[in-house]
């Protein structure tokens, strides 16, 4: 008498899906831990004192460090980072070259978000022409930016882009520049500066991990129930068939006539 008989097809399905569900759960936990470490690293660096751009350029790990700059913007080579929204409103992020006077180094400085309600007309912005004292911090993207197609090379200025590559810009302009984007941390000359550091926080990754593990548990429970239920049904059916056979045999025993 079998006590567990789930069948071949359910067994193949379960043993194919279960490792995937468990792996997805642990992957979400790992991503959540990466985001937690990133946010802690960001908070630590933002609390530190600003450094000079020369020190930043020599650092092996410049991510999120603050820097104090003194110089002026180049208004002729502006980048408009597309696909940026705030509170459901469509807009762009304005990035412009900024030359630090003390070091002579160029920095691609993100001045923040500005609305772009009408795509038929270019976004309106103004560039300060005077020398400015600017405090900024180094932004390092957590991964490569997804693009449906590459940005058009040698497009007119201001240039609409879907990904930021400071090194590529300096090569095009023939300038000695810092290889990462810097984001303004204060006025003057800034637009809206409330950047989300990560699109999805650690708690959301943990929530998704719980969902994947719950699906794995539910699938396991369903598989066990199916195996026990199928075995009981088969045993009951076999018992009924055996009883019928016994009754059939007893009803047709040969009779002796005297």
N, C-alpha and C positions, 0 to 999 in steps of 0.2 A: 504494500500500500504506500503510494507516494504522498508525502506531506507538502511538497513544494514543486510546482510544475508550471512555470510562467510561459513556456513556449519559446521557440527559437527566435521568431521575429521580435517580440518585445525585449528579449535579452540582448539582441544585437543593437536595437535602438537605444536602450538604456546605457549599455556599455560604450556606445558612441557619444551620447550626449553628456553623460555624467562627468567625465573628465574635463570637457569643455566648460561646463557650468562652474565647476570648482576652480578651474584655471582662471576664468573671468573674475570670479570673486577675489582670488588672491591678487590678480593684476590690479583691480580697483583699490585694494588695500595698499598695495605698493605705490600706486599713483597718489593716493591720499597722503602717505608718509612723505613722498617727494615734495608735495605741495606744502605740507606742514614745515618741513626743513627749509624750503624756499622762503616762506613767509617769516620764519624766525630769523633767517639770515638777512632778509630785507629789513626787518625791524631793528636788528643790531647795527647794520651799516647806516641806516638813516639816523640813528641816535648818535653816531660818532661825529667828530668835528670834521668840517670840510677840509679837503686837501687841495694842493695846487695841481694843475693839469699835467705838469711835468712828472709829478709823483704818480699820478694816475696812469700815465702812458707807460711807466716803467713797472707797473704792478702786474703780477701774473693772474690776479683775480680781481678785476676792477668792478665786478657786478655790484650794483646798488650803492656804490660809494658816492659820497657827496663831494662836490668840487666848487671852488669859488673862481669865477671868471670875471675878466674886465676887458671889454672890447666892443665891437660893433657887428651888426648883422650885414650880410650880403643880400640885398633885396631882389637881386636879379635872378637868383637860382632857387626858387622856392619849390618844395615838394608838398603835395596835398595827398595825404594818405586816406584813401577811400574806404567805404564799408565800415564806417564808425558811427555808432549811435549813442545817444544819451536820452534816457527816459522816453524811448520810442521815437525820438526825433533823429532824422538823418543829418549827417554832417561829415566833416573831414578833420584830420589832424594836420596842423601846419608845422612843417619842418623847414628850417632855413640854416644855411651856413653861418657860423659865428666865429670870428677870428679873435683869439685871445691875444691881447696886446703884449703881455709880458713874455710869452713863449713863442708867439708867431704861429702857433698851431691852430688849424681849423677844426671846428667842432660842428657836427650836425645836431642842432638844437631843436627839440620839439617844443613849440610854444603853446601847445594845447589844442583843445577841440573847439571848433566853431561851426555853427549850423550852416546847412546848405539846402534850404527848402525848395529851391527852384533849380533843377538841373539844366535848364536852358540858359542860365546866366552863371558866370564863374562866381565862386565864393568871394566875398568882400573882406579884405583885411588890410591893415596898415602895418608898416615896418618902421620902428624907431630908427632915426638916422644918427642920433647922438651916441656917444660912448656910454656904455651901461655896465653896472656891477650886477652880475647874475649869479645866482646859486642854482645848481642843477645836480642831477644824479644820473648815474649810468644805468641804462635799461638794457638788460640782456633777455631776449625772448626765450621762453622755455622750450621752444622747438621751432622747426622750420614753418614758415607761413604757407598755408595752403593757397595755391593760385590755380584757377582754371586755365589761365594762359599767362605767359610772361608779359611784363610791362613793355610797352613800345619803346625801343631804343631811340635816343635823340629826339624825343618828343619836345614840343615847344614849352616854354616856361610861362607861368607856373605849371609844373608837371604833375598830372594826376597819376598816382601809383597805387598798387595794391600790396606792396611789400617794400620795406625800407632796407637798403644796403648802403651803408655809409662808405665802405671801401670802394664800391663800384662808382659812387658819385665822385670821390676824390680822384680816382683814376681818370674819369671823364673830364674833370675840370683841371687836371694837372696840378693838384695841390697836396701839400703834406697835411694829412688830417687824422684825427682820432678814429679808430675803426668801428666804434660802437655809437649808437644813438644816445644822446643825453636828453633828459627831460627836465624842463624848468621846474623849480620848486617854489618860486616866489615871483612876485612882481619886481620890476615893471616890465611891460611888454608881453605879458602872458595872457592867454585866453583861458578857457576852462581846463583846470589841471587835475580833475578827479579821475585819474586812470585806475581801472581795476587791474591789480597786478596779475591775477589769474582769473580765467573765465569761470572756473569751477573750483570751489573751496574744498578743503579736506573732508568736511562733514558730508558733502554730497557724494564724494567717492566712497565714503564709508557706508552711506545709505544704499548706493548701488551694489556694493559688495554684499550687504545683507540680503538684497533682493536675489542676487545670483545664488547665494547659499540656500536661501529659502526655496528657490526653484529646484535646486539639487536635492534638498530634503524631501520636497513634495514628490519629485520623480522617483526617488528611492522608496518612499512609502507606497506610492501607487504600484510600483513594480512588485514589492513584497505582498501587497494585498492581492494583486492579480495572480501571483504564483500560488498563494494559499487558497484563494477562492477557486482557481482552476483545478487544483489538486483535489479539493473537497468535492467539487462537482464530478470530476472523473471517477473518484472513489465511489461516490454515491451511485453514479451511472453503472459502474462495474458491478456493484453489489446488487442493484436491481436486475441487471442482466443475468447474473448468476442465480438469483432467486427464481427468475422466470424459467431458466433452464432446468433447475431442480424440480420445479412444479410440473413443467412439461414432461420431464422424464418420469416422475412419479405417476402421472396420469396415463401413461401408455405402457405400463409394465405388462408383460404377457400373462394371460390367465390360463390355467390348466383346466380342461373339461374332463369330467369323469363319465 
